[in-house]
Amino acid sequence: MSTSLFSELKSMAPLLSVGIVSADLMHLAEAEKRLCSAGARMLHFDVMDGRFCPQLTVGPFFTKGLRTGCFKDVHLMVEDPLPLIPDFAKAGADIITVHIESGRHVHQALHLIGEQNNANDRERGILRGVALNPGTPLSSIEPLIDTVDCVVALAINPGFSGQSFIPSTIERCRTIRKIAEAAGRDVLISIDGGITADTIGYAAEAGADIVVSGSAVFKNNAIEENFSLLTDKLTKGTH
C-alpha cells in the first residue's frame, strides 16, 4: 500500500468519486474541466466486459486518454481481472478495484495491483480495492482483509439499469468497518450504486470514505450545481 496516497484520500473523506462514463462522451474534455472547476478530486471508471455484468463499457485506452489532475478510481467489473491490471496501471489508475466474485484468483489479483507502479507518480503507488455485490456475504472479505486498502460495497447489482439504492448497504458498510478493525486494519470504505441527491445522505450515515455517483452528477448537464449539492449532502449527512 502507498501510505501517502491512502493518508491523502483518508484526509479528504468523505470524498465523491464521479462516474465519468455517465458523462456526455462527445464532450468528455469539457465535462472533466467543469468537474475540476467544481472541486472534483476523483473520477470513477466503470469497466464492464459484457460478461461479468450485462453492459460493455470502456477499457485502458479510454482511461489513459482522459487527461486529468483528478485521481483515477478504476472499478473492474470483469470475469478475469488479472490480464487487465498492468494495462490499467499504465493508464494512470490510482485505485484498482476487483470483484470478489470475479475469477478464481482474487488474492493474486490484489497482489498484482500492489506490485504495479503508478504512472502518475512512482512514489504514490496504487491502492488495492475489492468490491462485493449486494448478495455476497461479507465474511468473504475476511481472508483478504490484510491485502486490501479499500472495500467497495455495491448498493445495486452492477450492470442492470433502473435500480434503486439498497438500504441494507448502510449496515453492510458498518459491518465491513468492524471486520477491518477486528483485523487491526484501517481501510477505505466505498459505496457504489444508486447514489442520488436523495440517497447520498445514507452513505454519509454509513461512514463511507468514498461515494461513487455518475448519472446524478451529470443530470440535465448541470454539472457544477449537481456536484455541489451532492458534496454538500455527503459532508453534512443530509437527505
JOKA-V798492 format. One record per residue. RES is the residue in three letters. SS is DSSP state (H for helix, E for strand, - for the rest). PSI is psi in radians with two decimals (NA if undefined). D_LAST is the distance of its C-alpha to the last C-alpha in Angstrom with 1 decimal. Layout:
BEGIN
RES/SS/PSI/D_LAST ; RES/SS/PSI/D_LAST
END
This chain:
BEGIN
MET/-/2.50/34.1 ; SER/-/1.87/33.9 ; THR/H/-0.69/33.1 ; SER/H/-0.74/32.5 ; LEU/H/-0.78/30.0 ; PHE/H/-0.83/28.1 ; SER/H/-0.66/28.0 ; GLU/H/-0.79/27.0 ; LEU/H/-0.66/24.0 ; LYS/H/-0.66/23.1 ; SER/H/-0.38/23.3 ; MET/H/-0.24/20.8 ; ALA/-/2.53/18.1 ; PRO/-/2.44/15.3 ; LEU/E/2.34/16.7 ; LEU/E/2.10/15.6 ; SER/E/2.04/18.5 ; VAL/E/2.13/19.0 ; GLY/E/1.65/20.6 ; ILE/H/-0.36/23.6 ; VAL/H/-0.30/25.2 ; SER/H/-0.12/22.7 ; ALA/-/2.90/24.2 ; ASP/-/1.84/27.1 ; LEU/H/-0.28/29.8 ; MET/H/-0.25/32.4 ; HIS/H/0.79/30.8 ; LEU/H/-0.75/29.6 ; ALA/H/-0.68/31.1 ; GLU/H/-0.73/29.5 ; ALA/H/-0.76/26.0 ; GLU/H/-0.74/26.7 ; LYS/H/-0.74/27.9 ; ARG/H/-0.68/25.0 ; LEU/H/-0.79/22.5 ; CYS/H/-0.71/24.7 ; SER/H/-0.55/24.9 ; ALA/H/-0.21/21.1 ; GLY/-/0.16/21.2 ; ALA/-/2.46/20.8 ; ARG/-/-0.22/22.6 ; MET/E/2.40/22.5 ; LEU/E/2.39/23.2 ; HIS/E/2.25/22.8 ; PHE/E/1.89/25.8 ; ASP/E/1.90/25.6 ; VAL/E/1.92/29.2 ; MET/E/2.43/30.1 ; ASP/E/0.06/33.7 ; GLY/-/0.06/33.7 ; ARG/-/-0.86/34.9 ; PHE/-/-0.66/32.4 ; CYS/-/2.85/29.9 ; PRO/-/-0.56/30.8 ; GLN/-/2.75/29.9 ; LEU/E/2.12/32.1 ; THR/-/-1.96/30.6 ; VAL/-/2.96/31.9 ; GLY/-/-2.87/34.2 ; PRO/H/-0.53/35.5 ; PHE/H/-0.72/37.2 ; PHE/H/-0.81/33.9 ; THR/H/-0.75/32.3 ; LYS/H/-0.64/35.3 ; GLY/H/-0.41/35.7 ; LEU/-/1.82/32.4 ; ARG/-/2.21/33.3 ; THR/-/2.70/30.5 ; GLY/-/-0.04/30.0 ; CYS/-/2.74/26.7 ; PHE/E/2.53/26.8 ; LYS/E/2.05/27.4 ; ASP/E/1.80/25.4 ; VAL/E/2.16/27.5 ; HIS/E/1.88/26.4 ; LEU/E/1.78/29.5 ; MET/E/1.27/29.0 ; VAL/-/2.79/32.7 ; GLU/-/-0.66/35.4 ; ASP/-/1.71/37.3 ; PRO/-/-0.36/35.7 ; LEU/H/-0.86/38.8 ; PRO/H/-0.33/40.7 ; LEU/H/-0.37/37.8 ; ILE/H/-0.84/36.7 ; PRO/H/-0.64/39.5 ; ASP/H/-0.69/38.9 ; PHE/H/-0.51/35.2 ; ALA/H/-0.79/36.2 ; LYS/H/-0.42/38.7 ; ALA/-/-0.03/36.0 ; GLY/-/0.31/34.1 ; ALA/-/2.44/31.5 ; ASP/-/-0.51/30.0 ; ILE/E/2.34/28.2 ; ILE/E/2.13/29.7 ; THR/E/2.29/27.9 ; VAL/E/2.72/29.9 ; HIS/E/2.43/29.0 ; ILE/-/-0.39/30.5 ; GLU/-/-0.09/31.5 ; SER/-/2.23/33.5 ; GLY/-/3.13/37.2 ; ARG/-/-0.19/39.3 ; HIS/-/0.96/39.1 ; VAL/H/-0.69/35.6 ; HIS/H/-0.75/37.0 ; GLN/H/-0.65/39.5 ; ALA/H/-0.73/36.9 ; LEU/H/-0.70/34.9 ; HIS/H/-0.70/38.2 ; LEU/H/-0.70/39.1 ; ILE/H/-0.78/35.9 ; GLY/H/-0.36/36.8 ; GLU/H/-0.19/40.2 ; GLN/-/2.63/39.2 ; ASN/-/2.51/39.5 ; ASN/-/2.13/36.6 ; ALA/-/-0.35/38.0 ; ASN/-/-0.58/36.2 ; ASP/-/1.92/37.4 ; ARG/-/-0.43/39.7 ; GLU/-/-0.28/38.8 ; ARG/-/-0.62/35.1 ; GLY/-/3.09/35.3 ; ILE/-/2.27/32.9 ; LEU/E/2.55/30.2 ; ARG/E/2.10/30.5 ; GLY/E/2.60/27.6 ; VAL/E/2.36/27.5 ; ALA/E/2.62/25.1 ; LEU/E/2.29/24.7 ; ASN/-/2.80/24.0 ; PRO/-/-0.53/22.0 ; GLY/-/0.08/25.3 ; THR/-/2.23/27.0 ; PRO/-/2.40/27.7 ; LEU/H/-0.39/26.3 ; SER/H/-0.34/29.8 ; SER/H/-0.27/31.0 ; ILE/H/-0.22/29.7 ; GLU/H/-0.73/31.8 ; PRO/H/-0.23/35.0 ; LEU/H/-0.13/33.2 ; ILE/H/-0.49/31.2 ; ASP/H/-0.14/34.0 ; THR/H/-0.03/34.0 ; VAL/-/2.68/30.4 ; ASP/-/-0.35/28.4 ; CYS/E/2.36/25.1 ; VAL/E/2.21/23.7 ; VAL/E/2.07/21.5 ; ALA/E/2.02/19.7 ; LEU/E/2.31/19.3 ; ALA/-/0.05/16.5 ; ILE/-/2.97/18.7 ; ASN/-/2.17/22.5 ; PRO/-/2.38/23.7 ; GLY/-/-0.02/25.5 ; PHE/-/2.21/24.6 ; SER/-/2.85/22.8 ; GLY/-/0.35/20.4 ; GLN/-/2.71/18.5 ; SER/-/2.75/15.0 ; PHE/-/2.27/13.1 ; ILE/-/1.96/15.1 ; PRO/-/-0.52/13.2 ; SER/-/-0.20/16.3 ; THR/H/-0.55/15.7 ; ILE/H/-0.88/13.8 ; GLU/H/-0.57/17.0 ; ARG/H/-0.70/19.2 ; CYS/H/-0.70/17.9 ; ARG/H/-0.66/18.7 ; THR/H/-0.69/22.1 ; ILE/H/-0.75/22.8 ; ARG/H/-0.73/22.5 ; LYS/H/-0.70/24.9 ; ILE/H/-0.76/27.3 ; ALA/H/-0.78/27.5 ; GLU/H/-0.67/28.0 ; ALA/H/-0.50/30.7 ; ALA/-/0.03/32.4 ; GLY/-/0.50/32.3 ; ARG/-/2.46/30.2 ; ASP/-/2.01/27.4 ; VAL/-/2.73/25.5 ; LEU/E/2.39/22.6 ; ILE/E/2.26/19.9 ; SER/E/2.55/18.2 ; ILE/E/2.31/15.8 ; ASP/E/2.19/17.0 ; GLY/-/2.26/16.2 ; GLY/-/0.33/13.7 ; ILE/-/2.04/11.3 ; THR/-/-3.11/9.7 ; ALA/-/-0.44/7.1 ; ASP/-/-0.35/5.4 ; THR/-/-0.20/6.3 ; ILE/H/-0.45/6.8 ; GLY/H/-0.55/4.7 ; TYR/H/-0.64/7.2 ; ALA/H/-0.65/9.9 ; ALA/H/-0.73/9.6 ; GLU/H/-0.58/10.0 ; ALA/-/-0.17/12.8 ; GLY/-/0.46/14.5 ; ALA/-/2.42/15.0 ; ASP/-/-0.62/17.3 ; ILE/E/2.30/17.1 ; VAL/E/2.24/14.5 ; VAL/E/2.29/16.2 ; SER/E/2.31/15.1 ; GLY/-/-1.29/17.8 ; SER/H/-0.66/17.6 ; ALA/H/-0.48/14.3 ; VAL/H/-0.67/16.0 ; PHE/H/0.07/19.1 ; LYS/H/2.25/17.9 ; ASN/H/0.34/20.4 ; ASN/H/0.33/22.0 ; ALA/-/1.08/19.6 ; ILE/H/-0.89/19.4 ; GLU/H/-0.79/19.2 ; GLU/H/-0.76/16.5 ; ASN/H/-0.77/14.3 ; PHE/H/-0.76/15.0 ; SER/H/-0.74/14.3 ; LEU/H/-0.82/10.8 ; LEU/H/-0.76/9.9 ; THR/H/-0.72/11.9 ; ASP/H/-0.78/10.4 ; LYS/H/-0.61/6.8 ; LEU/H/-0.75/8.8 ; THR/H/-0.68/11.1 ; LYS/H/-0.21/9.1 ; GLY/-/0.59/6.9 ; THR/-/2.64/3.8 ; HIS/-/NA/0.0
END
